[in-house]
Amino acid sequence: MKILTSGDSHGQGFYGIIEGFPSHFKPDIERINERLKLRQSVYGRGDRMKIEDDKVSITTGLWDGKTTGAPLTFVISNKSTNPPNEKTTVPRPGHADLGGILKFDLDDTRIVTERASARRTVMDVALGEFSREVLEDVGIKVYGFTRAVGSVETYAMAYEEPKIDLHPMLCPDSSAESKMIEEIKKGYDQGYTLGGKVTLIVDGLPAGIGTFTQREKRLTSTIASALFDIPSVRGVLFGDAENIWKMKGYEAVDQIHGGFVRETNHAGGIEGGMTNGEKVIVNLISKPISTQKRGVKSVDIFSGTEVETSYVRSDTCVVAAIVVVATGVLSTVILSELIEEFGGFTFEEFKNRIENYRERVKIGR
């Protein structure tokens, strides 16, 4: 399965192509649109979310609402098609501006911003929710939650994704979530942004998905590579990576008992680049987004004069939004891996091959 995306923050829209997906699967377009709405609605977002009303259409690869085996084209239109600021020659620290204008010999940082902007994650969500629905149909659940914002962190575990009507930060710990919201309000009032942590979980993968044979094909490699593409993500940690270095070796391993039962999951469900039958757990560390109300020091690329960056608009905290984006990205990686390993021209054939494999490697058989 191959994936290609294109589009700009203030262009006509965003486009995504999935090639190599089997026939006879009927995607739920409204489900994808609800996920796009969630990306915009979580707490901490900025004014751009009030402008856009993201909805997807699948313009190729469907017949009577079902996939045909031909490439699928996803389209999301932009409402805002004009950049909100004038030409600028001052690169913003923390963004792709400086490297982009130097590499491509550009005279306006907005040209870089148009593609580098986190607005492009809208297509990650659309493709990801399509993938997440497919995975659920083969018995695999992917979800996530907010674990920390600023100095506030929870150690509660979620067994499904929190609902936004009860948890606007998608955090399962209501007490911690209230403190997170207060932190964000303070940041908004004082003109700074906040980072945090996100936990992602994949439940239902059989053992042996991925490989140990080549470094770029290890499941840890493909997952980390994809998740690092999300703007603001600066750390991708598997299982108990934040604490495992403090343990003794015999404490850090997930010992295997009779029936292949494990009492711990420090590895996060992946050993040697392959799943081991436990839940896959991935923790993300998000930096505070670099655009803020208060100016930061930079230099005009033409005059060489030291100046402060200007401000147009930004989010205060995107951690909860990363939950939505990252579950989509992770779902796409897992689906791509399964299609690579099991294939099948029709969805039913693909599904049956997974079930046959799951029965063959069943833990505790």
N, C-alpha and C positions, 0 to 999 in steps of 0.2 A: 504494500500500500504506500503510495507516494502522496505527499501533501505539499501544496504550494499556495502561498498567500501573497496578496498585493493590495495596494491602496494607501492613501495618505490622509492625515488627520483632517484636512479641510479640502480634500479632493471630492470627487463625485461619490466615493464610497469605498467599501472594502470588499475584496473578492477572495474566495478560497476554493481550491480544487482538490478533490480526493480522487485519486486514480487507483484502481485495483480492488475496489470494494465489490463483494459478490452481489448477485441479483436477488430479488424477491424479499427485500427488507423494506418495511413501510415506516419511514421516520415520522415522528410527531413534531410538526413544525411549530405548533403552539407551545409545546414543551420547550423548544429551543428559545422561542421568544420570551417565555417566562424567565428563563435563565438570563437572557440578555437584560431584562428588566431588573433582575436581582443585582446584576453587576452595577447598575446605576443607582440602586436604592439603598445599599448598605450605608451605615453611618460613617461619616468622614469625607464624603465626596464633595466636589466643588460645583461651581456654577455651570460648567459645560454639561453636566448631567441634566440640567433643566432645559437645555437647548435640544438635545437629541432624543429621539424616540425610536430606539433601535429595534428593527424587525428584519428577519431574514427571509429570503426566498431561495429556493433551490431551482435553478433555471435549466439545468441539463441533468441527464442521468436518471430521470424518473419517468415511469409510464404508469398511468392510473395510480399515481402516488407511491409506487414501489420502485426500488432501485432496479436498474437493468443490467448492471455490470459495466456500463459505460462511465466515463468520468462524471463526477458530481460537481456542479458549480454552485457555490453559495454566494449570495450577494446581499450586502447591507448598505443602504444608501445613507449619506450624510445630509443633515439639514443645514448645518453650518459649513458653507463651501468657500468662505473667505477667511484667511488668517486674521486674528483680532488685533494684530499690531503691525506697525510699519517695518520696513527693512531695518535690520539690525546687524551690526558688525561687532557686537560684544558677545562672545561665547559665555554661556552660563556654566559655572563650575558644577560638576556632577552630572552633566548631560553629554550627549554625543557631539555637541556643537563644535568644539575646537578640533577634535580629530577629524570630523567630517569635512569641515571647510578646508582644512589643510590637505587632506588626502585627495579630495575631488576638485580642488582649486575653485572654491565657491566664494561669493562675495556677500552672502546673506545667510545668517544662521538659520533662518526660517526654512530654507530648503532642506536642511538636515532634519530639523524638528518634525517636518511633515511626515516622514516615515519612521523616525526614531520615537515619536510620541507614543505614550502608553495607550492612546486611543486605538492603536492597531490591535490591542488585545481583544477588541470586540469580536474579531474573527476567530481568535483562539477559543472564545467562549462558545461561539456557534458550532464550530467543528468539534469542540470538546463535548458539548451536550449531545450532539449526534452520536459521538463515540460512546458516551456514558450510557445512553439508552440501549445501544447495541450490547454493551457489556452486561447490563442488567438482564437482558434477554438470554444470556448464556451463564447466568448465575454469579456474576461478579459485580460488587458494589464499590463505587468510588465516592468518597465524600471528604470533607475537611472542616476545620473550625479555627477560629482565632484563639491563639494561646497567650499572646502578650501584646501589649501596646505600651510603648514608653517604659516606665518603671513598674507597670502592673502586669503580673503574670499569674496564670492559673495552672494548676497541675491536674485539673479535672480531665477526664477522658470522655469523649463523645462516642456514642455507638450509632449515631446517624447525624446528618448535618442539622444544626440548629435551625429552627424556622425564624424568618426575619420578623414576623409579627410579634414574637416573644423575645427574640434576641437580635436587635438591630446591628450588633457587631459580629453576629454569628459565633458567639462565645457561649459554651454550655453552662458556664458559671455566672449566674446572675449578679452575684455580689461583685465579682471581679469586673464583669462587664460594665456595671454602673461606674466603677472607678476609671475604667478605660474611657468611657464617654466624657467624664469630667476632665480627664487629661487632654482629650481632643478639643473640648471647649476652651480650655486654657490656652492650648496651642493656637487655636483660631483667633482668640482675642489678642494674643501677644505676637502674632505674626510668624510663628514657626511651625514646622511640620514634625510628625512623629513616625517612627518605625515600629517594628514588632516582630512577632513570630506566628507562624501558621503551621498546623499539623494536618497532614494528608494521610488517608488510610485507604488501602485497597483490600477488600475482604472477598475471599472466594477463589483466589488464584490457586491452581494446583501446583505442586512442587515441580521444579525443573524448567520453568519458563525463563528464558534467557539462555546464556551459555558462559562457560569458562574458557572457551577456546581462543577468543580474540578480544583484546581490551575494548575496542570500540563497539563490540557486540554484547558485552556484559550488560545486564539489565540496569545495574547501577550507573553505567556510563550513559546509556540512552536516556534514562530518566533525568539524571543530573544535567545533561546537555540541554534537554528541552526546557527544564524548569529554570535554568540560568538565563534563558532567553526572555523571561518575564522582567520588565523594567522594575527596578528597586530590589530584586532578589539578589542578595549578596552571599547567601549561604544555603547549601542543600546538604542536609544531614540525615543519615539513615539510622532508624532505630534510636538507640540510647547514646548516640555519638557524643553528645554534650557532656556525658558523665562517665562513659566507659573507660576513658583514659585514666581515671582515678582508681579503677578497680584492679584487683589481682586477676591474673589470667584465668584461673579456674572459676572466678566469680563472673567474669565477663562473657564466657561461653554459655550458650543456651543448651544445657545438657539434655540429652535424649533419653527418655525413659521407655518402659514397656509400652508397646502399641504406638511408638513414635510420638509419645506425648512430651511436650515441653512445658515447663513451669514458668519460663521467662522468654522474652523476645527482645533481648538487647540488640540483636542483629537487624531488627526491623523487617524480618521475613525474607531477607536475601543473604545468601552465603555463596561466596565464590562466583558472584555474578548471576546466580540463578535463585528463583524462589524456592523456599523450603517447606511450603505448605502453611506457614503462619501468615498472619496479616502483614502486608507490606505497610510500613510506617515511615513516612518521610516528613522531616521538619524543615521549614524554610525560615530563613532570617531575612527580614526586609529592612533596608535602610530607610531613614526618613527621606521622602522625595525631595529633590534638590531645589525645586522652585518654591520660593517663599515670599511672603509679603515684604519682609525686611530685606533690603539689598545686601548682596555679598560682593566682595572684591573681584574684579576681573580687569581685562585689558582690551581696548579697542584694537582689532587686528590690523587696521590701516594706520591709525595715528600713533599707536603704541602708548597711548595715554591710559593711566590707571583710572578706572571708573567703577561705579557700582551698577550691578545688573538692575534692569527695570522689571516691573511686575505687571502682569496682565490678569491672570487667574490661575488657580491651582487647587488641588485637594489639600486637606490638612493631614489626612491619614488614609492610606490605601490598603491597610492590612486586611480588612474584611473583604475588600474587592479582590485582593490576591487569592483569598479562599476560593472565590468563584472562578477566577481565571485559572488558577493552578489545578483545581480539580478537573477542569476541561483539558488542560495541557497533559496532565498525567493520564487521563482517560484515553487521549489520542495516542500516547506512547504505548500504553498497554494493548489497545486494539491493533495498532500497527504490528506489534510483536506477535500477537496471536495469529493475525492473518499471514505473517511471514512464516510462522511455524506450522500452521495447520492448513492454510489455503482453502480451496473450495470455490467452485464457480457459482453456487447458489448459497444463500444464507443457511438453508436447512442442512446442506452438506457441511458447511463450516461448523455449524452448531453440533452436529453429530460427531464430527471428528474430535471436537473438544471434549464432548461427553465420553467418548471412547477412551481418550487419553486419561481423563480424570479418573475413570474407573480402573485403568491399568496401574496408575501410580497412587492410588488411594492410600492415604496415611491410615495406619491402624487396621489394614485389611487382614 
